[in-house]
Amino acid sequence: MAVRGGSQGASPCLVTFVVFCLLVGTLTVLLPQAALATTVSDSFDRANGALGSNWTTVSGTAAPQIVSDALRAGTASAANSAYWSASTFGNDQFAQATLPDSSGTQYGPGIAVRLSSTKGYFLWYGNSPNTVSLRKMSSSSSWTTLKQSGPLTISPSTDVWRIQVVGSTISGYQNGNLVVQATDTSIKSGSPGVWLYYSPDQIGNWSGGDVATYSVGGTVSGLSGTVVLQDNGGDNLSDSAIGGFTFATSLAAGSAYDVTVQSSPAGQTCSVANGSGTVGSASITNVAVTCTSADGSGSDDFNRPDGPLGANWTDISDGGLTISSQAAAGANASGISGDMRTAESYSSNQYSQVEVTSAQLTGGQWIGPAVRLEDGGQNGYAGIYNWNNGSPELVLFKGTGGNWEQLGNTYSSGPLAAGTQLKLMVVGSTLSFLENGVERIAVYDPSLTGGAPGILASGTGQVGNWSGGTAGFEAHYLSTNANGVESYDMISADDGYGPQILRVLLPTDPAPGVAHNFLFVLPVEAGLGTSYGDGLATVEAANAQNQYNLTVIEPTFAIDPWYANNPTDPNLQYETFMTSELEPWVKANLATTGTEQNWLLGFSKSGLGAEDLLLKHPDLFTLAASWDFPADMPNYAEFGQSSEGEYGTDANYQANYRLTAAFLNAYKTPFTSSDRIWIGGYSKFETDVSDYGSLLTSAGIAHTTETPTLMAHRWDSGWVPLALSALEQESLNVP
């Protein structure tokens, strides 16, 4: 429903869904923006004087006046404010206008949402010539600045300003660009409106109404199984049928959308076309998801007559291998030969494995598995067992255009026995070369992304029993330190730019009668950084692994972790890593009872991440303790590259990770009957934690709040034992 204008003495008439009125002046009926959405506008292009009966003056303020086809203060040097009262609006609403000839150095002008006779939210151009602010009016004489923008380049005669409130999120826009954002829960309803003070202030071309939202969807073709789609890195949609799909979360006009494939069905690879853009004034219906076969599994024991490898293989351009005595042998005595497996379709995450035979290598001969071979074998990765003239070694190489360069270190293997398995795997941009399942070399390299698994040899060396297929997450044991902390290399496409280290601390003398559970310690720094202390070491110092019978798990990450999926970088899918890779691996490899609970422990950015993980994945994670964390963070760039790098886009942060009232209401059901959340913090983010506690209470989410105690913003400042004790108590009451 859309209405424009307003004049003195006019009486609005409302008919269900559409307004039909005849007024003297400039009232015009417009087509609706979206179903049941009310939109009104006023250009003030009429005779000087009062606004008219479509508007109501805010209590305690003067009435704005029309002067020369613009809105001005009716009483100069006094508050002048009014809201549109001729229509009924939903709680999510906007106001938009130009502010011509306004200097920004005096009080106002401003545009408002949820404005009533006593209170409202304002986008205010009055603190300085190059900033705007979001302000809250609790009465005509009581004001609070919620957030001020950074410096802006302002053109008063042409800029279009907009304030929008959705749930508890208030946003200010300049010419469609987000410039300031804040969170507040105190004002729930009202109407769009205006505010002026000094006589030079002007408002022109005003409009307001409900925030229209539109769905995002499209079609799926070629599907055989279940594909999981995401929009803006979240809003997961599992689809098992060919045909149309629509995401559950609708987006406001002007919002970005970015549809990606989180996971494809077994044996298929799914891709997206028309997947990203900006929502306009209609639903998005043209996203196309196409799924194709990617069997990605093959094997060959070479148990057949001597000769070429056969139709399942394709020779590299340097020449192919040959079968000799039921093994695949190099056919070029003084150079490289090899084959690519082309009988099946392989995803880019793949492995190739061969066995060492009893035929002894000599001189400079080498053999090995290869992955991502393409362009006639001139591009690819190869893990080789090099005889090296009697000093055998394992080495990893990358080939580009036929030129081969070493990646990572050399591992001195000594002579390998017949039957030794050599496996090369690549997941995302991480490669791992293993001997009998033990990792010998692991590196990061993003150069090559396509191709097929295969075998390469230099000279006439032989391999036996080849297998290849799709590779996924693996954790390879490295060592155990003097304190009993085990270290693993994680090979993951989602926790990328790896490999990344995983640390595990097992209980050695658990308290009698205490159930075994898992504690995920969520780091706040990249790698093994300890600028804010060492989370695992702090837990160990408290002997928590034994006191509470906990297996403690601490992953690491390439960048500052906020535990989100980045829609612009497939290497930074930290939410998916935690939920689809690490948690299943922990359950499969570290469980002793099969009934363990998963506890989350974090602070600062990882405290925010713990809340997101628990709320969005209540069936995976049982409890969360979050201390001193930025729960009020208004946008993805609040902490510069640290938060920008992880969230990728503000649309992703707003839609999938920001702790707003709407977010909590969407996920609250599993948390209303039992206490699964402990929060605290009295250092950097005292106000944030307090505000979050109020949001939890408003949503009816059970939780426990630490008695505020000043402690340093570190792992080892004293809060961890309090959090662990609280988690242990909460764990006893969770069904």
TACORSUL-V135512 format. One record per residue. RES is the residue in three letters. NEAR is the number of other ideal C-beta (glycine too) atoms within 10 Angstrom. Layout:
((RES;NEAR) (RES;NEAR))
//
This chain:
((MET;25) (ALA;20) (VAL;26) (ARG;15) (GLY;19) (GLY;26) (SER;20) (GLN;16) (GLY;10) (ALA;18) (SER;10) (PRO;16) (CYS;11) (LEU;14) (VAL;9) (THR;6) (PHE;10) (VAL;13) (VAL;20) (PHE;8) (CYS;16) (LEU;9) (LEU;20) (VAL;11) (GLY;16) (THR;15) (LEU;21) (THR;13) (VAL;13) (LEU;15) (LEU;8) (PRO;16) (GLN;19) (ALA;18) (ALA;9) (LEU;10) (ALA;18) (THR;23) (THR;24) (VAL;27) (SER;21) (ASP;28) (SER;18) (PHE;25) (ASP;13) (ARG;18) (ALA;10) (ASN;11) (GLY;12) (ALA;18) (LEU;23) (GLY;21) (SER;16) (ASN;24) (TRP;20) (THR;19) (THR;19) (VAL;26) (SER;12) (GLY;13) (THR;22) (ALA;19) (ALA;16) (PRO;27) (GLN;18) (ILE;22) (VAL;15) (SER;8) (ASP;13) (ALA;20) (LEU;26) (ARG;22) (ALA;28) (GLY;21) (THR;15) (ALA;14) (SER;11) (ALA;14) (ALA;19) (ASN;26) (SER;29) (ALA;26) (TYR;24) (TRP;27) (SER;17) (ALA;21) (SER;20) (THR;10) (PHE;24) (GLY;12) (ASN;15) (ASP;19) (GLN;26) (PHE;24) (ALA;31) (GLN;19) (ALA;28) (THR;19) (LEU;27) (PRO;17) (ASP;13) (SER;24) (SER;15) (GLY;20) (THR;12) (GLN;16) (TYR;19) (GLY;24) (PRO;31) (GLY;31) (ILE;29) (ALA;30) (VAL;30) (ARG;28) (LEU;30) (SER;18) (SER;17) (THR;15) (LYS;21) (GLY;27) (TYR;29) (PHE;30) (LEU;30) (TRP;27) (TYR;29) (GLY;25) (ASN;17) (SER;16) (PRO;14) (ASN;12) (THR;18) (VAL;28) (SER;20) (LEU;27) (ARG;24) (LYS;19) (MET;27) (SER;13) (SER;12) (SER;18) (SER;9) (SER;10) (TRP;14) (THR;11) (THR;12) (LEU;19) (LYS;19) (GLN;16) (SER;19) (GLY;8) (PRO;9) (LEU;18) (THR;7) (ILE;19) (SER;10) (PRO;16) (SER;10) (THR;9) (ASP;18) (VAL;15) (TRP;23) (ARG;23) (ILE;28) (GLN;23) (VAL;25) (VAL;18) (GLY;17) (SER;22) (THR;20) (ILE;26) (SER;24) (GLY;27) (TYR;20) (GLN;20) (ASN;11) (GLY;10) (ASN;10) (LEU;19) (VAL;18) (VAL;24) (GLN;22) (ALA;22) (THR;23) (ASP;19) (THR;13) (SER;12) (ILE;21) (LYS;10) (SER;12) (GLY;21) (SER;26) (PRO;30) (GLY;28) (VAL;28) (TRP;30) (LEU;31) (TYR;22) (TYR;19) (SER;14) (PRO;15) (ASP;28) (GLN;22) (ILE;26) (GLY;18) (ASN;16) (TRP;21) (SER;22) (GLY;28) (GLY;25) (ASP;24) (VAL;21) (ALA;23) (THR;19) (TYR;19) (SER;15) (VAL;27) (GLY;18) (GLY;20) (THR;14) (VAL;22) (SER;12) (GLY;15) (LEU;20) (SER;14) (GLY;14) (THR;14) (VAL;23) (VAL;17) (LEU;25) (GLN;23) (ASP;28) (ASN;29) (GLY;27) (GLY;20) (ASP;18) (ASN;18) (LEU;18) (SER;11) (ASP;18) (SER;11) (ALA;9) (ILE;14) (GLY;9) (GLY;11) (PHE;19) (THR;15) (PHE;23) (ALA;11) (THR;17) (SER;17) (LEU;24) (ALA;17) (ALA;18) (GLY;18) (SER;17) (ALA;18) (TYR;22) (ASP;20) (VAL;26) (THR;21) (VAL;16) (GLN;20) (SER;16) (SER;20) (PRO;17) (ALA;13) (GLY;17) (GLN;21) (THR;20) (CYS;24) (SER;14) (VAL;17) (ALA;11) (ASN;13) (GLY;21) (SER;17) (GLY;14) (THR;13) (VAL;21) (GLY;10) (SER;10) (ALA;12) (SER;16) (ILE;24) (THR;14) (ASN;12) (VAL;23) (ALA;14) (VAL;25) (THR;15) (CYS;22) (THR;14) (SER;13) (ALA;20) (ASP;15) (GLY;22) (SER;14) (GLY;19) (SER;12) (ASP;22) (ASP;13) (PHE;22) (ASN;10) (ARG;11) (PRO;6) (ASP;12) (GLY;9) (PRO;13) (LEU;22) (GLY;12) (ALA;8) (ASN;13) (TRP;23) (THR;19) (ASP;19) (ILE;26) (SER;12) (ASP;16) (GLY;16) (GLY;21) (LEU;29) (THR;20) (ILE;19) (SER;17) (SER;12) (GLN;15) (ALA;24) (ALA;29) (ALA;22) (GLY;26) (ALA;19) (ASN;16) (ALA;10) (SER;8) (GLY;12) (ILE;19) (SER;25) (GLY;31) (ASP;28) (MET;24) (ARG;25) (THR;15) (ALA;13) (GLU;17) (SER;14) (TYR;27) (SER;18) (SER;19) (ASN;22) (GLN;24) (TYR;23) (SER;33) (GLN;21) (VAL;30) (GLU;18) (VAL;24) (THR;23) (SER;11) (ALA;18) (GLN;11) (LEU;24) (THR;12) (GLY;11) (GLY;12) (GLN;22) (TRP;24) (ILE;31) (GLY;27) (PRO;28) (ALA;29) (VAL;26) (ARG;27) (LEU;30) (GLU;17) (ASP;16) (GLY;15) (GLY;27) (GLN;16) (ASN;19) (GLY;30) (TYR;29) (ALA;30) (GLY;29) (ILE;26) (TYR;26) (ASN;21) (TRP;22) (ASN;18) (ASN;10) (GLY;9) (SER;11) (PRO;17) (GLU;16) (LEU;22) (VAL;22) (LEU;24) (PHE;19) (LYS;19) (GLY;24) (THR;13) (GLY;8) (GLY;14) (ASN;9) (TRP;17) (GLU;8) (GLN;13) (LEU;20) (GLY;17) (ASN;13) (THR;14) (TYR;15) (SER;11) (SER;18) (GLY;8) (PRO;13) (LEU;18) (ALA;9) (ALA;11) (GLY;12) (THR;15) (GLN;16) (LEU;24) (LYS;22) (LEU;28) (MET;29) (VAL;26) (VAL;27) (GLY;23) (SER;19) (THR;27) (LEU;27) (SER;26) (PHE;26) (LEU;23) (GLU;19) (ASN;13) (GLY;10) (VAL;10) (GLU;21) (ARG;22) (ILE;20) (ALA;23) (VAL;19) (TYR;17) (ASP;14) (PRO;11) (SER;12) (LEU;21) (THR;12) (GLY;13) (GLY;21) (ALA;26) (PRO;30) (GLY;29) (ILE;29) (LEU;32) (ALA;28) (SER;24) (GLY;21) (THR;20) (GLY;27) (GLN;26) (VAL;25) (GLY;21) (ASN;19) (TRP;24) (SER;19) (GLY;28) (GLY;21) (THR;20) (ALA;27) (GLY;16) (PHE;19) (GLU;21) (ALA;24) (HIS;19) (TYR;15) (LEU;15) (SER;8) (THR;12) (ASN;10) (ALA;5) (ASN;10) (GLY;13) (VAL;18) (GLU;16) (SER;17) (TYR;21) (ASP;19) (MET;26) (ILE;27) (SER;29) (ALA;22) (ASP;25) (ASP;29) (GLY;25) (TYR;17) (GLY;25) (PRO;26) (GLN;24) (ILE;17) (LEU;23) (ARG;21) (VAL;22) (LEU;23) (LEU;16) (PRO;20) (THR;9) (ASP;10) (PRO;18) (ALA;11) (PRO;6) (GLY;6) (VAL;15) (ALA;14) (HIS;18) (ASN;20) (PHE;21) (LEU;25) (PHE;23) (VAL;26) (LEU;28) (PRO;25) (VAL;24) (GLU;21) (ALA;16) (GLY;12) (LEU;14) (GLY;14) (THR;14) (SER;7) (TYR;18) (GLY;18) (ASP;20) (GLY;26) (LEU;21) (ALA;18) (THR;21) (VAL;24) (GLU;18) (ALA;14) (ALA;16) (ASN;14) (ALA;25) (GLN;22) (ASN;16) (GLN;17) (TYR;24) (ASN;20) (LEU;27) (THR;20) (VAL;23) (ILE;21) (GLU;22) (PRO;25) (THR;20) (PHE;25) (ALA;18) (ILE;19) (ASP;20) (PRO;25) (TRP;30) (TYR;24) (ALA;27) (ASN;27) (ASN;22) (PRO;27) (THR;14) (ASP;14) (PRO;15) (ASN;20) (LEU;27) (GLN;26) (TYR;27) (GLU;27) (THR;23) (PHE;24) (MET;25) (THR;20) (SER;20) (GLU;23) (LEU;22) (GLU;19) (PRO;12) (TRP;18) (VAL;20) (LYS;14) (ALA;8) (ASN;11) (LEU;15) (ALA;13) (THR;12) (THR;8) (GLY;7) (THR;9) (GLU;19) (GLN;18) (ASN;22) (TRP;28) (LEU;29) (LEU;29) (GLY;28) (PHE;30) (SER;26) (LYS;24) (SER;28) (GLY;31) (LEU;27) (GLY;27) (ALA;27) (GLU;26) (ASP;25) (LEU;26) (LEU;24) (LEU;22) (LYS;18) (HIS;17) (PRO;15) (ASP;8) (LEU;16) (PHE;22) (THR;20) (LEU;26) (ALA;28) (ALA;28) (SER;29) (TRP;28) (ASP;26) (PHE;27) (PRO;22) (ALA;25) (ASP;21) (MET;23) (PRO;22) (ASN;19) (TYR;22) (ALA;16) (GLU;16) (PHE;16) (GLY;9) (GLN;10) (SER;18) (SER;22) (GLU;18) (GLY;19) (GLU;27) (TYR;29) (GLY;20) (THR;19) (ASP;22) (ALA;23) (ASN;25) (TYR;25) (GLN;25) (ALA;23) (ASN;23) (TYR;28) (ARG;25) (LEU;22) (THR;19) (ALA;19) (ALA;13) (PHE;23) (LEU;21) (ASN;15) (ALA;15) (TYR;17) (LYS;16) (THR;11) (PRO;13) (PHE;20) (THR;10) (SER;11) (SER;13) (ASP;16) (ARG;25) (ILE;24) (TRP;24) (ILE;26) (GLY;26) (GLY;28) (TYR;18) (SER;20) (LYS;15) (PHE;23) (GLU;14) (THR;12) (ASP;21) (VAL;26) (SER;17) (ASP;18) (TYR;27) (GLY;18) (SER;13) (LEU;21) (LEU;22) (THR;12) (SER;13) (ALA;18) (GLY;13) (ILE;21) (ALA;16) (HIS;18) (THR;16) (THR;17) (GLU;19) (THR;7) (PRO;13) (THR;13) (LEU;8) (MET;19) (ALA;14) (HIS;18) (ARG;21) (TRP;27) (ASP;17) (SER;18) (GLY;12) (TRP;24) (VAL;24) (PRO;15) (LEU;17) (ALA;25) (LEU;22) (SER;16) (ALA;20) (LEU;25) (GLU;19) (GLN;13) (GLU;23) (SER;17) (LEU;7) (ASN;10) (VAL;12) (PRO;4))
//
